[in-house]
């Protein structure tokens, strides 16, 4: 029961941290979560949750890295393969060697193998922490992808180096050749095992679907189990579980992109479920990290054999050493590979770019979990030398790297070009509205299916029109242009309907009387649209021609019964075919210039089709309004989320965010009132 209450308390802290970040957006959520974890651990009846490294890796790191592997663009990883490998492998081993000797020189009580172990566990950057920092700071795309790729790969290299350093400390035996061969086997074995097991899970899902089991809950459960099974099996057979889940995520992404008949409902449920899981796991990682800090610090600060200020100095020295090594490594690599700068989209000095990469190498819970996995005793039975101090130094470096990145990265990564453009609150608000509305449009499109297509297109059309108003594209001249476009598109659709009626008459799907009446309605519509004398003359000629055709056809063909509007089934069939023909004609002529108007007209036809498909003598209810309201609520929620994200990222001020929220509230009230 105590564990259950502790978990509930930690989950509550995650929610509280996001509420607090709403009022103090300049402090990253991870730091707030760490601080809350420290506070709750210091309370008299606070949470004390022992960190079990094996459980931590399988419960948190496995699903998080699996998701990172699944969502990170593979093309970007391949394009940046050289710098990623040099950072994930080369920098890790250089850090282990140089920082290990430096730590042993600085703190002689830590034996050289143990110093190598500390350097090894400090060498990998944390994918969760990197993602949290990158989500707040506007890092250039190339740097962001490079950091993601490095974080995916260097956990394995750092943990393998840590494992061999600990083994050397415990046993007193170390073989470089054996370590090299073991690393290759562990790394390649992990990649192959992860890819193979991911493929097996994919085939299992296909087999279940072929059995007719389309229930999304079964397939969603299979997705959730995948990273845990991959990690546990890989670790059991002696290969890298971390690289295995990364490879598994990449294979899942390849299969997702390759499959053409993926259920839309499955995509929606999967995205929603994983977003909740990742939100909870990301938050718990930093809260648990904060909960561990007081116990780690207490063991050092209450020990009279340690000078507290000297220990803090060690933390600062090691942290600065890691940043310096990272800076020099990237600088030397950049000097030898000028193509990296050519492929980069940033236009600032190279030193600034290298500084961003150096400070972005934040450490996280992986480092602390690895430190806690250090054994208590050596093979001889004596205590592991300076175990508490090593854990303290690891925790201190984690906090230092997070704080340094939070303070300095926003300054270094500040987008000067964007700041120069957004030099007024009005321009900043206009840009935020554009981002907000485009996010809402994407959200509505992702939910569109055959059943709600008409409502989705109507909502997208409304959002697109308002977006053009916001961005200043609805000037007086543009309105005239759009009015002309609307008339032209409606005329195009009407002519397509007329051709379809002629085709139905040729197929004897409708009789001449019915075709005559339908054409008459289309003539009236066409005249109202164009309002031109030549169209009226043309309509008259069309009517005379059809009358003559009727006279001649009546001599050889039996007269059809008079067309009645009450003939609902015939009207439904005719209007369904003509509406679909009109939509095809509009889509064939749709361009970027007339897209907004074209989608608006298409949405009207889609609504007609939706009504006619459910319309019969016994059923007259129209699901359009309900579908439209649901999609409007979805768009409104997406706009709220986007405004909050922009505010947290520092792209808009509190006043702008408040005005945008008031606008969203007004839109929501209007939508609910009109329902």
C-alpha positions in Angstrom: 0.0 0.0 0.0 2.9 2.3 0.8 4.4 1.8 -2.7 1.0 2.5 -4.3 0.6 5.8 -2.4 4.1 6.8 -3.3 3.4 6.2 -7.0 0.2 8.2 -6.8 2.1 11.0 -5.1 4.7 11.0 -7.9 2.0 11.1 -10.5 0.5 14.1 -8.8 3.8 15.8 -8.8 4.0 15.4 -12.6 0.7 17.2 -13.0 1.7 19.9 -10.5 5.0 20.5 -12.4 3.1 21.2 -15.6 0.8 23.6 -13.8 3.8 25.4 -12.2 5.5 25.6 -15.6 2.4 27.5 -16.9 3.3 30.4 -14.5 7.1 30.1 -14.7 7.8 29.0 -18.3 11.4 30.1 -18.2 12.2 27.1 -15.9 12.1 23.8 -17.8 9.7 21.2 -16.6 12.4 18.6 -15.9 14.0 21.0 -13.4 10.7 21.7 -11.7 10.0 17.9 -11.5 13.5 17.3 -10.0 12.9 20.1 -7.5 9.5 18.7 -6.5 11.0 15.3 -6.1 13.6 16.8 -3.7 11.0 18.6 -1.7 8.7 15.5 -1.3 11.7 13.4 -0.3 12.7 16.0 2.4 9.3 16.0 4.0 9.1 14.1 7.4 6.6 11.6 5.9 7.9 12.1 2.4 8.4 9.6 -0.4 11.5 7.4 -0.2 11.7 5.2 -3.3 14.8 3.0 -3.6 16.2 3.1 -7.1 16.5 -0.4 -8.6 18.6 -0.1 -11.7 17.4 -3.2 -13.5 13.7 -2.3 -13.0 14.4 1.3 -13.9 16.0 0.4 -17.2 13.2 -2.0 -18.3 10.3 0.1 -17.0 11.4 3.6 -18.2 14.4 3.5 -20.5 13.2 0.7 -22.7 9.8 2.2 -23.8 11.2 5.8 -24.0 14.1 4.8 -26.3 11.8 2.5 -28.3 9.6 5.5 -29.0 12.6 7.7 -29.8 13.7 5.1 -32.4 10.3 5.0 -33.8 9.8 8.7 -34.3 13.3 9.9 -35.2 13.5 10.5 -38.9 15.6 7.7 -40.4 16.9 9.8 -43.3 18.3 12.4 -40.9 20.0 9.7 -38.9 21.6 8.2 -42.0 22.7 11.6 -43.3 24.4 12.3 -39.9 25.7 8.8 -39.4 29.4 9.9 -39.3 29.1 12.6 -36.6 26.6 10.5 -34.6 29.0 7.5 -34.5 31.9 9.7 -33.7 30.0 11.2 -30.7 28.3 8.0 -29.6 31.5 5.9 -29.9 34.6 8.0 -30.3 33.7 10.7 -27.7 32.5 8.1 -25.2 35.8 6.2 -25.2 37.9 9.3 -25.3 35.9 10.6 -22.3 36.4 7.3 -20.4 40.1 7.5 -21.0 40.9 11.2 -20.4 38.2 11.9 -17.7 39.1 8.7 -15.9 42.7 9.7 -15.5 41.7 13.2 -14.5 39.2 12.0 -11.9 41.8 9.6 -10.4 44.4 12.5 -10.3 41.8 14.8 -8.7 40.6 12.3 -6.2 43.3 9.7 -5.5 41.0 7.7 -3.1 39.1 6.6 -6.2 41.1 3.8 -7.8 41.8 4.1 -11.5 39.4 1.4 -12.6 36.6 2.9 -10.5 37.5 6.4 -12.0 37.1 4.8 -15.4 33.7 3.5 -14.3 32.6 6.9 -13.2 33.8 8.5 -16.4 32.0 5.8 -18.4 28.7 6.3 -16.7 29.0 10.1 -17.2 29.9 9.8 -20.8 26.5 9.0 -22.4 24.0 11.8 -22.8 20.4 11.0 -21.8 17.8 10.8 -24.6 15.0 11.8 -22.2 16.9 14.9 -20.9 18.0 15.8 -24.4 14.5 15.6 -25.6 13.2 17.7 -22.7 15.8 20.4 -23.4 15.4 20.4 -27.1 11.6 20.7 -26.8 12.1 24.0 -24.9 15.0 25.5 -26.8 14.9 26.4 -30.5 17.8 24.2 -31.6 18.6 24.1 -35.3 17.2 21.0 -37.0 20.6 19.5 -37.8 21.9 19.9 -34.2 18.6 18.6 -32.8 18.8 15.4 -35.0 22.5 15.0 -34.2 21.7 15.1 -30.4 18.9 12.6 -30.8 21.0 10.2 -32.8 23.9 10.5 -30.3 21.6 9.9 -27.3 20.1 6.8 -29.0 23.5 5.2 -29.5 25.8 6.3 -26.7 23.8 4.7 -23.9 25.0 1.4 -25.1 28.6 2.3 -25.5 28.8 4.1 -22.2 27.1 1.3 -20.3 29.3 -1.4 -21.9 32.4 0.6 -21.0 31.0 1.0 -17.5 30.4 -2.7 -17.2 34.0 -3.6 -18.1 35.4 -0.9 -15.8 33.3 -2.2 -12.9 34.4 -5.8 -13.7 38.0 -4.7 -13.7 37.6 -2.9 -10.3 35.8 -5.9 -8.8 38.1 -8.7 -10.1 41.3 -6.7 -10.8 41.5 -8.2 -14.3 41.0 -6.3 -17.6 41.7 -7.3 -21.2 41.4 -4.7 -23.9 41.1 -7.3 -26.7 38.4 -9.2 -24.9 36.6 -5.9 -24.1 36.7 -4.9 -27.8 35.3 -8.2 -29.1 32.6 -8.2 -26.4 31.5 -4.7 -27.3 31.1 -5.6 -30.9 29.1 -8.7 -30.1 26.9 -6.9 -27.6 26.3 -3.9 -29.9 25.6 -5.8 -33.1 23.8 -8.5 -31.3 21.5 -6.0 -29.7 20.7 -4.3 -33.1 20.0 -7.6 -34.8 18.0 -9.1 -31.9 15.9 -5.9 -31.7 15.2 -5.8 -35.4 14.3 -9.5 -35.5 12.0 -9.5 -32.5 10.3 -6.3 -33.8 9.7 -8.1 -37.1 8.2 -11.0 -35.3 5.8 -8.7 -33.4 4.8 -7.1 -36.7 4.1 -10.5 -38.3 2.1 -11.5 -35.2 -0.1 -8.5 -35.5 -0.7 -9.2 -39.2 -1.6 -12.8 -38.4 -4.0 -11.7 -35.7 -5.7 -9.3 -38.1 -6.0 -12.1 -40.7 -7.9 -14.1 -38.2 -10.5 -11.4 -38.2 -9.5 -9.9 -34.9 -9.6 -6.2 -35.7 -10.1 -5.0 -32.1 -7.7 -2.1 -31.6 -7.2 -2.9 -27.9 -5.5 -6.2 -28.8 -3.1 -4.6 -31.2 -2.5 -1.7 -28.8 -1.6 -4.2 -26.1 0.8 -5.8 -28.5 2.5 -2.5 -29.2 2.9 -1.7 -25.5 4.4 -5.1 -24.7 6.9 -4.9 -27.6 9.7 -2.7 -26.0 9.6 -4.6 -22.7 9.8 -8.0 -24.3 12.6 -6.9 -26.7 14.7 -5.4 -23.8 14.2 -8.4 -21.4 15.0 -11.0 -24.0 18.0 -9.1 -25.3 19.5 -8.7 -21.9 18.8 -12.3 -21.1 20.8 -13.5 -24.1 23.7 -11.1 -23.3 23.3 -8.4 -25.9 22.5 -4.7 -25.5 18.8 -4.2 -24.6 19.1 -0.5 -25.2 20.3 -0.9 -28.8 17.7 -3.6 -29.2 14.7 -1.4 -28.4 16.1 1.4 -30.6 16.4 -1.0 -33.5 12.9 -2.3 -32.7 11.5 1.2 -32.8 13.1 1.9 -36.2 11.7 -1.4 -37.7 8.3 -0.5 -36.4 8.5 2.9 -38.1 9.6 1.3 -41.4 6.7 -1.0 -41.3 4.3 1.8 -40.4 5.5 3.8 -43.4 5.5 0.8 -45.7 2.0 -0.4 -44.9 -0.7 1.2 -47.0 -3.8 -0.2 -45.3 -3.1 0.8 -41.7 -6.4 1.4 -39.9 -7.0 5.1 -39.1 -8.6 4.2 -35.8 -5.5 2.2 -34.8 -3.3 5.2 -35.6 -5.4 7.5 -33.5 -5.6 5.1 -30.6 -1.9 4.4 -30.8 -0.9 8.0 -30.9 -3.2 8.9 -28.0 -2.1 5.9 -25.8 1.6 6.4 -26.4 1.4 10.2 -25.7 -0.1 9.4 -22.3 2.5 6.7 -21.6 5.4 8.9 -22.6 4.1 11.9 -20.7 3.9 9.8 -17.5 7.3 8.0 -18.0 9.2 11.2 -18.9 7.8 12.9 -15.8 8.5 10.0 -13.5 12.1 9.8 -14.7 12.9 13.3 -13.4 10.7 13.1 -10.3 12.4 9.8 -9.3 15.7 11.5 -10.0 14.8 14.3 -7.6 13.6 11.8 -4.9 17.1 10.2 -4.9 19.0 13.4 -4.5 18.5 14.0 -0.8 19.7 10.5 0.2 22.7 10.7 -2.1 23.7 14.2 -0.8 23.1 13.3 2.8 25.6 10.4 2.8 28.3 12.8 1.7 27.4 16.0 3.6 26.9 14.2 7.0 30.2 12.3 6.6 32.9 14.3 8.4 35.6 12.8 6.3 34.4 14.8 3.3 34.7 18.6 2.9 31.4 19.7 1.5 32.7 22.6 -0.5 35.5 20.5 -1.8 33.0 17.9 -3.0 31.0 20.6 -4.8 34.2 21.8 -6.4 34.8 18.3 -7.7 31.3 18.3 -9.3 32.0 21.6 -11.0 35.4 20.5 -12.2 34.2 17.2 -13.6 31.3 18.9 -15.3 33.4 21.5 -16.9 35.9 18.9 -18.0 33.2 16.9 -19.7 32.0 20.0 -21.5 35.5 20.9 -22.5 36.2 17.5 -23.9 33.0 17.5 -25.8 33.8 21.0 -27.2 37.3 20.0 -28.3 36.1 16.7 -29.9 33.4 18.4 -31.9 35.8 21.2 -32.9 38.4 18.8 -34.2 35.8 16.7 -36.0 34.4 19.9 -37.6 37.8 21.0 -38.7 38.2 17.7 -40.6 34.7 17.6 -42.1 33.7 20.8 -43.7 30.7 19.1 -45.3 28.9 19.1 -42.0 28.8 22.9 -42.0 27.6 22.9 -45.6 24.7 20.6 -44.7 23.8 22.7 -41.6 20.9 25.1 -41.9 22.3 27.5 -39.3 24.0 30.7 -40.3 25.9 31.6 -37.2 29.5 31.3 -36.2 30.9 27.8 -35.9 32.0 28.4 -32.3 28.5 29.1 -31.3 27.3 26.0 -33.0 29.9 23.9 -31.2 29.0 25.6 -27.9 25.4 24.6 -28.4 26.3 21.0 -29.1 28.7 20.9 -26.1 26.1 22.3 -23.6 23.4 20.1 -25.1 25.1 16.9 -23.9 23.0 16.8 -20.7 23.1 13.8 -18.4 20.1 12.2 -16.9 18.6 9.3 -15.1 20.5 6.7 -17.1 23.7 8.0 -15.5 22.3 7.8 -12.0 20.7 4.4 -12.5 24.1 3.1 -13.7 25.8 4.6 -10.7 23.3 2.9 -8.3 24.2 -0.5 -10.0 27.7 -0.3 -8.7 28.2 -3.4 -6.3 28.7 -2.8 -2.6 31.7 -5.2 -2.3 34.6 -6.4 -4.3 35.5 -10.0 -5.1 37.7 -10.0 -2.1 34.8 -9.0 0.2 36.0 -5.5 0.9 33.7 -2.6 0.3 33.7 -1.0 -3.2 36.0 2.0 -2.9 34.2 5.4 -2.6 30.8 4.0 -3.9 28.8 6.8 -2.1 31.1 9.5 -3.4 30.9 8.2 -7.0 27.1 8.2 -6.8 27.2 11.8 -5.4 29.5 13.0 -8.2 27.2 11.4 -10.8 24.1 13.1 -9.3 25.9 16.4 -9.1 27.1 16.3 -12.7 23.5 15.5 -13.8 22.1 18.5 -12.0 24.9 20.8 -13.2 24.5 19.8 -16.8 20.7 20.3 -16.6 21.0 23.7 -15.0 23.8 24.9 -17.3 21.8 23.8 -20.4 18.6 25.5 -19.1 20.4 28.8 -18.5 22.8 29.0 -21.4 21.1 27.2 -24.3 18.3 29.7 -24.7 20.8 32.5 -25.0 23.1 30.6 -27.5 20.2 29.1 -29.5 18.2 32.2 -29.8 17.0 32.6 -33.3 18.1 36.1 -34.3 16.3 36.1 -37.6 13.0 35.2 -36.0 13.5 37.8 -33.3 14.2 40.5 -35.9 11.0 39.6 -37.8 8.8 39.5 -34.7 9.7 42.9 -33.5 6.1 43.9 -32.5 3.5 42.2 -30.4 1.0 42.3 -33.3 3.4 40.3 -35.6 4.2 37.9 -32.8 0.5 37.3 -32.2 -0.2 36.9 -35.9 2.5 34.3 -36.3 1.2 32.4 -33.2 -2.3 32.4 -34.6 -0.9 31.0 -37.9 0.9 28.2 -36.0 -2.1 27.5 -33.9 -4.6 27.3 -36.8 -2.3 25.1 -38.9 -1.9 22.7 -35.9 -5.7 22.6 -35.6 -6.0 21.8 -39.3 -3.5 19.0 -39.0 -5.4 17.6 -36.0 -8.7 17.6 -37.9 -7.2 16.0 -41.0 -5.7 13.2 -38.9 -9.2 12.4 -37.5 -10.9 12.4 -41.0 -12.5 9.2 -42.2 -15.2 8.2 -44.6 -17.9 8.8 -42.0 -17.0 12.3 -41.0 -15.4 13.5 -44.2 -18.0 16.1 -44.9 -17.8 17.6 -41.4 -14.0 17.5 -41.4 -13.7 19.3 -44.7 -16.2 21.9 -43.4 -14.1 22.5 -40.3 -10.8 22.6 -42.3 -12.4 25.1 -44.7 -13.5 27.4 -41.9 -10.0 27.2 -40.3 -8.2 27.9 -43.6 -10.4 30.9 -44.3 -9.7 32.4 -40.9 -6.0 31.6 -41.2 -6.0 33.7 -44.4 -7.7 36.5 -42.6 -5.1 36.3 -39.8 -2.1 36.3 -42.1 -3.5 39.3 -44.0 -4.3 37.5 -47.2 -8.0 38.6 -47.1 -7.5 42.1 -48.5 -10.2 43.8 -50.6 -8.5 42.7 -53.8 -8.1 39.1 -52.5 -11.7 38.9 -51.6 -12.7 39.8 -55.1 -10.3 37.2 -56.5 -11.7 34.6 -54.1 -15.3 35.5 -55.1 -14.4 35.0 -58.7 -12.7 31.7 -57.9 -15.8 30.6 -56.0 -18.1 31.4 -58.9 -15.8 29.6 -61.3 -15.5 26.5 -59.2 -19.3 26.3 -58.7 -19.8 26.7 -62.4 -17.2 24.0 -63.0 -19.0 21.7 -60.5 -22.4 22.5 -62.1 -21.2 21.6 -65.6 -19.8 18.3 -64.2 -23.2 17.6 -62.7 -24.8 18.3 -66.1 -22.4 15.9 -67.8 -23.2 13.2 -65.2 -26.9 13.6 -65.8 -26.4 13.2 -69.5 -24.4 10.0 -68.8 -27.2 8.7 -66.6 -29.7 9.4 -69.3 -27.6 7.6 -71.9 -27.4 4.7 -69.5 -31.2 4.8 -69.1 -30.6 5.3 -65.4 -33.1 8.1 -65.5 -35.7 9.0 -68.1 -35.8 12.1 -70.3 -38.4 13.8 -68.1 -36.2 13.4 -65.0 -33.1 14.5 -66.9 -35.0 17.5 -68.3 -36.1 18.6 -64.8 -32.6 18.1 -63.3 -31.1 20.1 -66.1 -33.6 22.8 -65.5 -32.5 23.1 -61.9 -28.9 23.2 -63.0 -29.7 26.0 -65.5 -31.3 28.0 -62.7 -28.3 27.5 -60.5 -25.8 28.4 -63.3 -27.7 31.6 -64.1 -27.7 32.7 -60.5 -24.0 32.0 -60.3 -22.9 33.8 -63.4 -25.7 36.4 -63.7 -24.7 37.0 -67.3 -26.9 37.5 -70.4 -24.9 35.0 -72.5 -25.6 32.3 -69.9 -29.3 33.0 -70.0 -29.3 32.8 -73.8 -27.3 29.5 -73.5 -29.8 28.2 -71.0 -32.7 29.0 -73.3 -31.0 27.3 -76.2 -30.4 24.3 -74.0 -34.1 24.2 -73.0 -35.3 24.5 -76.6 -32.9 21.7 -77.6 -34.1 19.4 -74.9 -37.8 20.2 -75.8 -37.1 19.2 -79.4 -35.2 16.1 -78.2 -38.2 15.2 -76.1 -40.6 15.6 -79.1 -38.5 13.3 -81.3 -37.8 10.7 -78.6 -41.4 10.6 -77.6 -42.4 9.3 -81.0 -40.2 6.2 -80.7 -40.1 5.7 -76.9 -42.8 5.2 -74.4 -43.4 8.4 -72.4 -41.9 8.2 -68.9 -44.1 9.0 -66.0 -43.9 12.6 -64.8 -41.0 13.3 -62.6 -42.0 14.0 -59.0 -39.9 15.6 -56.3 -41.5 13.1 -54.0 -39.6 10.4 -55.8 -37.0 10.5 -53.0 -35.0 7.4 -54.0 -34.5 8.6 -57.6 -33.5 12.0 -56.4 -31.0 10.5 -53.9 -29.3 8.4 -56.6 -29.1 11.3 -59.1 -27.7 13.8 -56.5 -25.2 11.3 -55.1 -23.7 10.6 -58.6 -23.8 14.3 -59.6 -22.2 15.4 -56.3 -19.4 12.9 -56.6 -18.8 13.9 -60.2 -18.6 17.6 -59.1 -16.1 16.8 -56.4 -13.9 14.9 -58.9 -14.0 17.8 -61.3 -13.1 20.3 -58.6 -10.2 18.2 -57.3 -8.9 17.9 -60.9 -8.7 21.7 -61.2 -7.6 22.5 -57.6 -4.3 24.4 -57.2 -2.6 26.1 -54.3 -4.1 29.4 -55.4 -7.7 28.2 -55.2 -7.3 25.5 -52.5 -9.2 27.3 -49.8 -12.2 28.1 -52.0 -12.2 24.6 -53.6 -12.2 22.9 -50.2 -15.1 25.0 -49.1 -17.2 24.0 -52.2 -16.1 20.4 -51.8 -17.2 20.4 -48.1 -20.7 21.5 -49.2 -21.0 18.6 -51.7 -19.6 16.2 -49.1 -22.3 17.3 -46.7 -24.9 16.7 -49.3 -23.5 13.2 -49.9 -23.4 12.5 -46.1 -27.0 13.5 -45.8 -28.2 11.5 -48.8 -26.4 8.3 -47.6 -28.3 8.2 -44.3 -31.5 9.6 -45.7 -34.5 7.3 -46.3 -38.1 7.2 -45.4 -37.5 5.9 -41.9 -34.3 7.7 -41.0 -33.8 11.4 -41.4 -31.3 12.4 -38.7 -28.1 14.0 -40.0 -24.8 13.1 -38.2 -23.1 16.0 -39.9 -23.7 18.5 -37.1 -22.5 16.1 -34.4 -19.4 15.2 -36.3 -18.6 18.8 -37.0 -19.0 19.7 -33.3 -16.7 16.9 -32.2 -14.1 18.0 -34.8 -14.4 21.6 -33.7 -13.8 20.6 -30.1 -10.7 18.6 -31.3 -9.4 21.7 -33.2 -10.1 23.9 -30.2 -8.2 21.6 -27.8 -5.3 21.4 -30.3 -5.2 25.2 -30.4 -5.1 25.4 -26.6 -2.2 22.9 -26.5 -0.3 24.9 -29.2 -0.7 28.2 -27.3 0.6 26.6 -24.1 3.5 25.1 -26.0 4.4 28.5 -27.6 4.2 30.1 -24.2 6.4 27.5 -22.6 8.9 27.8 -25.4 9.1 31.6 -24.8 7.8 32.4 -28.3 4.8 34.5 -27.0 4.3 36.6 -24.0 1.8 36.0 -21.2 -0.5 38.8 -22.6 -0.5 37.3 -26.1 -1.2 33.8 -24.7 -4.1 35.3 -22.7 -5.6 37.0 -25.8 -5.3 33.8 -27.8 -7.0 31.8 -25.0 -9.9 34.3 -24.9 -10.3 34.0 -28.6 -10.4 30.2 -28.3 -12.9 30.4 -25.5 -15.1 32.6 -27.7 -14.9 30.1 -30.6 -15.8 27.3 -28.3 -18.8 29.1 -26.9 -20.0 29.9 -30.4 -19.6 26.3 -31.6 -21.6 25.0 -28.5 -24.3 27.7 -29.0 -24.8 26.8 -32.6 -25.0 23.1 -31.9 
